[in-house]
Amino acid sequence: MGFAGFALAETIDPGEPPALLFHGTNDPTVPFALGRGTGDALVAAGITCDFVAHDDGRWIAPNVDDAINRTDAFLRRELG
C-alpha cells in the first residue's frame, strides 16, 4: 500500500505483492505523474495494482471513509 509515493520502474520485479496506491493529482511534493508511472510499471510487470487518484494533495483521499472502504475491499480480495 502506498500513499503519495513512487518507485523507480527498474526496482519493480515480477512476483512483488499486489499494490494499492493512493495519489493526489495536486500533490505538492511527489508529482502525480511519478505515482501514476509506478502504478503503470507494476501492471506492466504483471503485478496487481489498484491505483486510486484523487483531487487532494498529500492526504490519502479527500474522503477518508472511501479510502478505508477501498482498502478493506482490496485486502479482502487479495487476502481472501
ChimeraX attribute file (.defattr): number of C-alpha atoms within 10 A of each C-alpha:
attribute: neighborCount
match mode: 1-to-1
recipient: residues
	/A:1	15
	/A:2	14
	/A:3	16
	/A:4	23
	/A:5	20
	/A:6	19
	/A:7	15
	/A:8	11
	/A:9	16
	/A:10	7
	/A:11	7
	/A:12	15
	/A:13	13
	/A:14	11
	/A:15	11
	/A:16	12
	/A:17	13
	/A:18	18
	/A:19	19
	/A:20	18
	/A:21	22
	/A:22	25
	/A:23	29
	/A:24	24
	/A:25	19
	/A:26	15
	/A:27	18
	/A:28	11
	/A:29	10
	/A:30	17
	/A:31	16
	/A:32	21
	/A:33	12
	/A:34	17
	/A:35	26
	/A:36	21
	/A:37	15
	/A:38	21
	/A:39	25
	/A:40	16
	/A:41	20
	/A:42	24
	/A:43	16
	/A:44	14
	/A:45	15
	/A:46	14
	/A:47	19
	/A:48	17
	/A:49	20
	/A:50	18
	/A:51	18
	/A:52	17
	/A:53	18
	/A:54	19
	/A:55	13
	/A:56	16
	/A:57	18
	/A:58	20
	/A:59	16
	/A:60	21
	/A:61	21
	/A:62	14
	/A:63	11
	/A:64	11
	/A:65	10
	/A:66	12
	/A:67	15
	/A:68	13
	/A:69	11
	/A:70	15
	/A:71	17
	/A:72	12
	/A:73	12
	/A:74	18
	/A:75	15
	/A:76	10
	/A:77	9
	/A:78	12
	/A:79	8
	/A:80	6
